[in-house]
Amino acid sequence: MRPSLRFPDDLVALQEAWLRTYAELAQVPAEGGTTALRRRLIALSGRLCAHPHWTAPAGWRAGGVELRRAARSRARAGREAA
């Protein structure tokens, strides 16, 4: 069983925003004006990587996958509640 990692709410929210933006970008045709979405994705990626949470010893490698899982599950719960 995997150990449960705890993430700050703002970090999970950033990951949710990254996942939403990525999904939006995947739906737009290449000639459909993707510049704004690509720039938003780059900015969110920078904020995710530079978040103070990753300065802890476990670092990004230990938590990156778990963060994405937490963000997806939180987004799914929000959609089901709506």
MODELLER restraints for C-alpha pairs under 7 A, 6 or more apart:
rsr = mdl.restraints
at = mdl.atoms
rsr.add(forms.Gaussian(group=physical.xy_distance, feature=features.Distance(at['CA:11:A'], at['CA:48:A']), mean=6.96, stdev=0.5))
rsr.add(forms.Gaussian(group=physical.xy_distance, feature=features.Distance(at['CA:12:A'], at['CA:67:A']), mean=6.58, stdev=0.5))
rsr.add(forms.Gaussian(group=physical.xy_distance, feature=features.Distance(at['CA:12:A'], at['CA:70:A']), mean=6.92, stdev=0.5))
rsr.add(forms.Gaussian(group=physical.xy_distance, feature=features.Distance(at['CA:12:A'], at['CA:71:A']), mean=5.36, stdev=0.5))
rsr.add(forms.Gaussian(group=physical.xy_distance, feature=features.Distance(at['CA:14:A'], at['CA:44:A']), mean=6.83, stdev=0.5))
rsr.add(forms.Gaussian(group=physical.xy_distance, feature=features.Distance(at['CA:14:A'], at['CA:48:A']), mean=6.62, stdev=0.5))
rsr.add(forms.Gaussian(group=physical.xy_distance, feature=features.Distance(at['CA:15:A'], at['CA:68:A']), mean=6.54, stdev=0.5))
rsr.add(forms.Gaussian(group=physical.xy_distance, feature=features.Distance(at['CA:15:A'], at['CA:71:A']), mean=5.99, stdev=0.5))
rsr.add(forms.Gaussian(group=physical.xy_distance, feature=features.Distance(at['CA:16:A'], at['CA:71:A']), mean=5.15, stdev=0.5))
rsr.add(forms.Gaussian(group=physical.xy_distance, feature=features.Distance(at['CA:16:A'], at['CA:72:A']), mean=6.88, stdev=0.5))
rsr.add(forms.Gaussian(group=physical.xy_distance, feature=features.Distance(at['CA:16:A'], at['CA:75:A']), mean=6.88, stdev=0.5))
rsr.add(forms.Gaussian(group=physical.xy_distance, feature=features.Distance(at['CA:18:A'], at['CA:41:A']), mean=6.18, stdev=0.5))
rsr.add(forms.Gaussian(group=physical.xy_distance, feature=features.Distance(at['CA:18:A'], at['CA:44:A']), mean=6.03, stdev=0.5))
rsr.add(forms.Gaussian(group=physical.xy_distance, feature=features.Distance(at['CA:21:A'], at['CA:37:A']), mean=6.52, stdev=0.5))
rsr.add(forms.Gaussian(group=physical.xy_distance, feature=features.Distance(at['CA:21:A'], at['CA:41:A']), mean=6.34, stdev=0.5))
rsr.add(forms.Gaussian(group=physical.xy_distance, feature=features.Distance(at['CA:22:A'], at['CA:41:A']), mean=6.89, stdev=0.5))
rsr.add(forms.Gaussian(group=physical.xy_distance, feature=features.Distance(at['CA:25:A'], at['CA:34:A']), mean=6.68, stdev=0.5))
rsr.add(forms.Gaussian(group=physical.xy_distance, feature=features.Distance(at['CA:25:A'], at['CA:37:A']), mean=6.09, stdev=0.5))
rsr.add(forms.Gaussian(group=physical.xy_distance, feature=features.Distance(at['CA:28:A'], at['CA:34:A']), mean=6.91, stdev=0.5))
rsr.add(forms.Gaussian(group=physical.xy_distance, feature=features.Distance(at['CA:54:A'], at['CA:60:A']), mean=5.72, stdev=0.5))
